[in-house]
Amino acid sequence: MKNKKIIYLTYQTFPAKTANSSQSISNIRFLQKEGLDIHLYFPLREKTSNAKIKNLQQFYNFKETFNVTGLVHKYPHGKINFFKGFWFHISHVLWSKNVVNKYFKNENNAYFFTRSEWIAYFLSKIGKDVIFEVHQPSILRDIILKFLKKRDNVKFIFLNELLYKYYEPISNYRVLHNATQIRLGSSRKYLKEKNLIVFAGNISRFNKSRGLKEFISWFNDDFLRLNYKLEIIGGSKRDVADLKNWISSLNLQNIIRVTEWLNQDEVFKKLSSASIGLLLNSSNNEHSLNYTSPIKYFEYLNANLTILAVDFPSHRVLPLSNRINFFKEGDKESLIEALKNLNQNKDLTKKELVEISLKNRAKQILSFLA
């Protein structure tokens, strides 16, 4: 297996301040560490798209080297400012079909890895071996998977058990949650600020609220305002400015801080200086409610944080979920009760660290390929 090339072919763009781009780069890095010959191909579909490995190393803060190729994208997505969703789907299918047939039809000694249903579809049609990593359902994806499930040359990775159950029965699959780069002992170098709650990640998801404004408003309660502080890390300049205005309107700027997007090392320092990690999303988004495996959760564990999370099915099925302190969505009193009865986490055992590590995830992917 290690002599076979891995082609990571995706419709994502890089570099990007998104969890999905970070997840892909992390998986590529750790597959490369396992000795695989891995090559990333993606479309140059944004003005900021850049396929130079040095730029990716600087942006995502890593040292490993792997092959990267940016492919021409002469389609409407990113160029037309109305009906953006429509043009995204049209561009996605046309680019995928063209690239698969133009560049990979005669590639016979490679395994393809993708997050794109259209790339998986066109590759499977010409007999290529494909791993399709499924991150969430959609109407279009549901239709394409009915075809892909019948193909012997397609294997599936699902991010959590609920996502697999949504698509079952499928025989050739693995459930692999997200993971993190383990930094043994690194978090202990930082002095933790007692009762500092930290939220890391984009302030909005799919241009919709994650519920942060409501959560922030609860800090007008005497118990929260007098005993806890909150730091929010991530988000666009516009989202951060909007949230800062909201915080100021509630006169909470002395206990709530908001920071724009930071690189992974800077985020780790911030997390390691806090004491509680927050998982928060809106149940209005089905992906957040049932199918997510948030990278921030594994980063929280890695930074030795106590975990506080809204009580969603997706959070209940996370690895080591027995370490999570749950509260009801939209319920301030439930949050206060969870904080009053917070179970302080012990250090992760060696077995638990292995379970949430990117190295272990890469080994499981390698085993699945073999």
C-alpha positions, 0 to 999 in steps of 0.5 A: 500500500505504501508504494501506491500514490494517494491523490487528494482531489478536492473542490476546496480551495487553499489557503482558507480560514475554514475548518474544512481546509484545515482538516484536509491539510492536517489529514494530508500531513499525517498521511504523508508522515505514514510514508505515503506518496500523497499529492494534493490537487485543487481548483484555483477558484478564488483570488486568494487561491495559492498552490505553492507549498511554502504559502500553505506551510506559512498559512497553516503553520506546518513543516512537512512537504508534499506535492501540491497542484492548483488546477485552472477553474474557468467556471462561474463560481466566485465570479457571479454575485447572484444565485451563488449556490446555483453557480457553485453547484454548476461549477462544481460538477463541470470542473469535477468532470473535466478534471477527472477525464483530462488529468486522471483517466490514465492514472492507474497506480493511485488511490483517490481521496476526496470530500466531493461527491461529484469527484467521487462519482466521476472517478468511480465511473472510470473505475478508479479506487476512491475513498469518499469522506462524507461530512454531512447529508444533502439532497444532491449527495443523497442521490449520488450516494445511491449510485456510489454505494453500489460501486465496489471501487468506492470506500466511505469514511463517515465523521460520526455514527449518526451520519453512517446510520443516515446512509446505511446500509453500506458495507465498505465503510469506516466511522472516523471522527476528526482528530488533533495533533497531540502536543504532549505536555505543551499545555502545561507550560501556560498558566490557566486562568481559572473560570475563563471559558473559551470558544474557538471557531468561526462566529457564524456557520454557513452564514447563520448564527451559532447562538453566540449572541444569546450566550453572551447576553446571559453574562448579564446574570450576576452569577456568570458576570461575577464568576466567569469570563469568556474569550471568543477566538475566530471569525471574519473582521466583519463578524468580530466587529458585529460581536464586539458592538453587541458586547458593548451594547450589553456593557460586558466588554470587561469580561468578554473578549473577541479575537479575529482568526489566529493560526493553530499555534496561537490558538493552542496558546489561547486554549492552554491559558483557559480552563473551560472549552465551549461547544456551541451551535444552533439546532436550526442546522441539521449538520450541527445538531446530528452530524458534526465532529468539531475539530475544536473539541479535540483541540480543547481536550489536547489543551487540557480543558474542561468541556462545556457543550450544548446537548446535541446528539452529535456531541453525545457520540463524540469520543470521550463524551463522558468528559463533556458537561452538557447544558440545554440549548437556549437555557441559561439556567441549565448552563448555570447548573452545568457550571455549578456542577462542572466535572473537572477533567483529569489529564488524558491517559496515553490510550485516550491521547492516541484515540484523538490523535491525527496520527491514529486517524492516519493509521486507520485510513491506511489500514482501511486502504490496505 
